[in-house]
Amino acid sequence: MAHRPLIGVVPLWDDTLNSLWMLPGYFDGIIEAGGIPVMLPLTDDETTIEQLVNQCDGFLVTGGHDVDPERYGEAAGPKTVKLCKARDRMEERLIPSVIAADKPLLGICRGIQSLNVALGGTLWQDLSDEHPSPVAHHGDKPPYDPVVHEVSIAPDSPLARALWPLGDNGPSETKADEVDSFGRSYHPRAYTLGVNSYHHQAIRTLGQGLEPMATAPDSIVEAVWMPAKRFVWAVQWHPEFSHRADSNQRRILSAFIDAC
């Protein structure tokens, strides 16, 4: 039997019940892509995090509460109201440790924001106030898998190659394949991808070492990667809600598990 990588999943926090919890989509997506998910303890203990990084093959940083603006040097605005400081403390230690160990990491929603802040970037605290646009970023009514808006994906990016590999013309016809700066073939145009969207905060300035892979029509960064690392990706949308209905979201999860 092929090795199935062990994936450490950052837990969600329930303020009402004062307990950890997990959306099944995170676990289901990892399992169906070939991994074994385990929910991590909510801890910022350095020794514990070091052992977790050593034992897990990859890490998924989930969605959840707003990122504490204190992490990027700002006071909380009037719409930054749901915080989980324990998660912020954990991720401030976990994310740099995972990156330093060059273990694969995938961030989702809050995960892209926390990754960005851990690398010195900043966030828009509330898009409706600070970056208003016609793009609906916060589709907050169930069901959570329908497309809310589209993103443009850079053709010279690993995300484009994962979604539309060589030989797959993607959603419409392309020109002849070209070669990027890494010597890899890709389709020479910006692809568009329909995504779900449930966030009111977003990347404002990019953290050190991050490069954008996808942007919304209003220029909000929707996906990033670290070219210097084996696999550090993050997306602003939610593959865990739509992976069963959307093969492109399955490809994102598969790319992560394959890297582990």
C-alpha positions as CSV (number, residue, x, y, z in Angstrom):
1,M,0.0,0.0,0.0
2,A,1.3,3.5,-0.9
3,H,2.3,5.8,1.9
4,R,-0.5,8.1,3.0
5,P,0.9,11.3,4.4
6,L,-0.1,12.5,7.9
7,I,-1.6,16.0,7.7
8,G,-1.8,18.2,10.8
9,V,-5.0,20.3,10.6
10,V,-5.2,23.5,12.7
11,P,-8.4,23.2,14.8
12,L,-11.4,25.5,14.7
13,W,-12.6,27.1,17.9
14,D,-16.2,27.4,19.2
15,D,-16.6,30.4,21.4
16,T,-20.0,29.3,22.7
17,L,-19.0,25.8,23.7
18,N,-15.4,26.8,24.6
19,S,-14.2,23.8,22.6
20,L,-12.3,22.7,19.6
21,W,-14.2,21.5,16.5
22,M,-13.7,20.6,12.9
23,L,-15.7,20.9,9.6
24,P,-15.9,17.5,8.0
25,G,-15.0,19.0,4.6
26,Y,-11.4,19.5,5.6
27,F,-11.0,15.9,6.7
28,D,-13.0,14.5,3.8
29,G,-11.0,16.5,1.2
30,I,-7.7,15.3,2.7
31,I,-8.8,11.7,2.9
32,E,-10.1,11.6,-0.7
33,A,-6.9,13.2,-1.9
34,G,-4.9,10.4,-0.3
35,G,-3.9,11.8,3.1
36,I,-4.7,11.1,6.7
37,P,-5.9,14.1,8.6
38,V,-5.3,14.7,12.4
39,M,-6.6,17.7,14.3
40,L,-3.8,19.4,16.1
41,P,-4.0,20.6,19.7
42,L,-4.5,24.3,20.2
43,T,-1.1,25.2,21.6
44,D,1.8,27.7,21.3
45,D,4.2,25.5,23.3
46,E,7.5,25.6,21.4
47,T,8.5,22.0,22.2
48,T,5.0,20.6,21.3
49,I,5.0,22.5,18.0
50,E,8.5,21.3,17.2
51,Q,7.5,17.7,17.7
52,L,4.3,18.2,15.6
53,V,6.3,19.7,12.8
54,N,8.7,16.7,12.9
55,Q,5.9,14.1,13.0
56,C,3.5,15.4,10.4
57,D,4.1,15.3,6.7
58,G,2.1,18.4,5.9
59,F,-0.1,21.0,7.5
60,L,-3.5,22.6,6.7
61,V,-4.2,26.0,8.2
62,T,-8.0,26.3,8.3
63,G,-10.5,29.1,8.1
64,G,-12.1,30.6,11.2
65,H,-11.9,33.8,13.3
66,D,-10.4,37.1,12.1
67,V,-6.7,37.4,12.4
68,D,-5.8,39.6,15.4
69,P,-4.6,43.0,14.0
70,E,-2.1,43.3,16.8
71,R,-0.1,40.7,14.8
72,Y,0.5,43.3,12.0
73,G,0.7,46.4,14.2
74,E,-2.8,47.7,14.1
75,A,-5.6,48.2,16.5
76,A,-8.8,46.3,15.9
77,G,-11.3,48.2,13.8
78,P,-15.1,48.3,14.5
79,K,-15.8,45.2,12.3
80,T,-12.9,43.1,13.6
81,V,-14.8,41.5,16.4
82,K,-14.4,37.7,16.3
83,L,-10.9,36.8,17.5
84,C,-9.2,33.7,18.8
85,K,-6.0,34.8,20.4
86,A,-5.0,31.2,21.2
87,R,-5.0,30.4,17.4
88,D,-3.1,33.5,16.7
89,R,-0.4,32.6,19.2
90,M,-0.3,29.0,17.8
91,E,0.0,30.0,14.2
92,E,2.6,32.7,14.9
93,R,4.8,29.8,16.0
94,L,3.5,26.9,13.8
95,I,3.6,28.6,10.4
96,P,7.3,29.8,10.6
97,S,8.3,26.4,12.0
98,V,6.6,24.5,9.1
99,I,8.2,26.8,6.5
100,A,11.7,26.5,8.1
101,A,11.4,22.7,8.0
102,D,10.2,23.0,4.4
103,K,7.1,20.9,5.1
104,P,4.2,21.3,2.7
105,L,1.5,23.8,3.9
106,L,-1.9,24.7,2.5
107,G,-3.8,27.7,3.9
108,I,-7.5,28.2,3.4
109,C,-9.4,31.5,4.0
110,R,-8.1,32.7,7.4
111,G,-5.2,30.4,6.5
112,I,-4.0,32.6,3.7
113,Q,-4.3,35.7,5.9
114,S,-2.5,34.1,8.9
115,L,0.3,32.9,6.6
116,N,0.6,36.4,5.1
117,V,0.8,38.0,8.5
118,A,3.3,35.5,9.9
119,L,5.6,36.5,7.0
120,G,5.3,40.3,7.8
121,G,2.3,41.2,5.6
122,T,-0.8,43.2,6.5
123,L,-4.5,42.8,5.9
124,W,-7.6,44.8,5.0
125,Q,-9.6,44.5,8.2
126,D,-12.9,45.0,6.5
127,L,-13.2,45.1,2.7
128,S,-16.6,46.8,2.7
129,D,-15.1,49.8,4.6
130,E,-11.5,49.8,3.4
131,H,-11.6,48.4,-0.1
132,P,-15.2,48.7,-1.3
133,S,-16.0,47.2,-4.7
134,P,-18.9,45.5,-6.6
135,V,-17.3,42.1,-6.0
136,A,-19.2,40.0,-3.5
137,H,-16.5,38.5,-1.2
138,H,-18.7,37.6,1.7
139,G,-21.5,35.2,0.6
140,D,-22.6,34.3,4.1
141,K,-25.7,32.3,3.4
142,P,-25.8,28.5,2.9
143,P,-25.2,26.5,0.9
144,Y,-21.5,27.3,0.9
145,D,-20.3,25.6,-2.3
146,P,-21.8,27.8,-5.1
147,V,-19.6,30.2,-7.1
148,V,-19.7,33.7,-5.7
149,H,-17.2,35.4,-8.0
150,E,-14.3,34.5,-10.4
151,V,-10.6,34.9,-9.9
152,S,-7.9,35.3,-12.6
153,I,-5.0,32.8,-12.2
154,A,-1.6,33.7,-13.5
155,P,-0.6,31.2,-16.2
156,D,3.0,31.1,-15.1
157,S,2.0,29.8,-11.7
158,P,1.9,26.3,-10.1
159,L,-1.8,26.8,-9.5
160,A,-2.4,27.1,-13.2
161,R,-0.3,24.0,-13.9
162,A,-2.2,22.0,-11.2
163,L,-5.6,23.0,-12.5
164,W,-4.9,22.8,-16.2
165,P,-1.9,20.5,-16.8
166,L,-0.2,20.1,-20.1
167,G,-2.6,18.5,-22.6
168,D,-5.7,19.9,-20.9
169,N,-6.8,23.1,-22.6
170,G,-8.8,24.3,-19.7
171,P,-12.1,26.2,-20.0
172,S,-11.4,27.5,-23.5
173,E,-8.9,27.2,-26.4
174,T,-5.3,28.4,-25.8
175,K,-2.3,29.3,-27.8
176,A,0.7,26.9,-28.1
177,D,2.3,26.0,-24.9
178,E,5.2,28.1,-23.7
179,V,7.9,27.6,-21.2
180,D,8.2,29.5,-17.9
181,S,11.3,30.7,-16.0
182,F,11.5,27.3,-14.4
183,G,11.6,25.4,-17.7
184,R,8.0,24.1,-17.3
185,S,5.3,24.2,-19.9
186,Y,2.2,26.2,-19.3
187,H,-0.8,27.7,-21.2
188,P,0.1,31.3,-22.0
189,R,-3.0,33.1,-20.8
190,A,-4.6,34.0,-17.5
191,Y,-7.2,31.4,-16.6
192,T,-10.4,32.3,-14.7
193,L,-11.9,30.1,-12.0
194,G,-15.2,30.4,-10.3
195,V,-14.8,30.3,-6.5
196,N,-17.0,30.4,-3.4
197,S,-16.1,33.2,-1.0
198,Y,-16.8,33.8,2.7
199,H,-14.5,36.5,4.1
200,H,-14.5,40.2,4.9
201,Q,-10.8,40.5,5.4
202,A,-8.0,40.0,2.9
203,I,-4.3,40.5,2.0
204,R,-3.3,44.2,1.8
205,T,0.4,43.9,1.5
206,L,2.2,40.7,0.8
207,G,4.4,39.0,3.3
208,Q,8.0,38.3,2.6
209,G,8.7,35.5,0.1
210,L,5.0,35.3,-1.1
211,E,4.0,35.6,-4.7
212,P,0.4,36.0,-5.9
213,M,-1.2,33.2,-8.0
214,A,-4.8,34.5,-8.3
215,T,-6.6,37.8,-8.0
216,A,-10.2,38.9,-7.8
217,P,-11.6,41.4,-10.3
218,D,-11.1,44.2,-7.7
219,S,-7.4,43.3,-7.4
220,I,-7.7,41.4,-4.1
221,V,-5.1,38.7,-3.9
222,E,-6.9,35.3,-3.7
223,A,-4.1,32.8,-3.9
224,V,-0.4,32.9,-3.0
225,W,2.7,30.6,-3.0
226,M,6.3,30.7,-1.9
227,P,8.6,29.9,-4.8
228,A,11.5,29.2,-2.6
229,K,9.8,26.4,-0.8
230,R,8.7,22.9,-1.7
231,F,5.0,23.6,-1.3
232,V,3.5,26.6,0.5
233,W,0.2,27.5,-1.1
234,A,-2.8,29.4,0.3
235,V,-6.2,30.3,-1.2
236,Q,-8.8,32.8,0.0
237,W,-11.8,30.6,-1.0
238,H,-13.0,27.3,0.4
239,P,-12.1,24.0,-1.4
240,E,-13.4,22.0,1.6
241,F,-16.9,23.1,0.8
242,S,-16.8,22.5,-3.0
243,H,-14.2,19.7,-3.7
244,R,-16.9,17.1,-4.3
245,A,-18.7,19.1,-6.9
246,D,-15.7,20.9,-8.5
247,S,-12.8,18.9,-9.9
248,N,-10.6,22.0,-9.8
249,Q,-10.9,22.2,-6.0
250,R,-10.0,18.5,-5.8
251,R,-6.9,19.2,-7.9
252,I,-5.8,21.8,-5.3
253,L,-6.1,19.3,-2.5
254,S,-4.4,16.6,-4.5
255,A,-1.5,18.9,-5.4
256,F,-1.0,19.5,-1.6
257,I,-1.2,15.8,-0.7
258,D,1.1,14.8,-3.6
259,A,3.7,17.3,-2.3
260,C,3.6,15.6,1.1
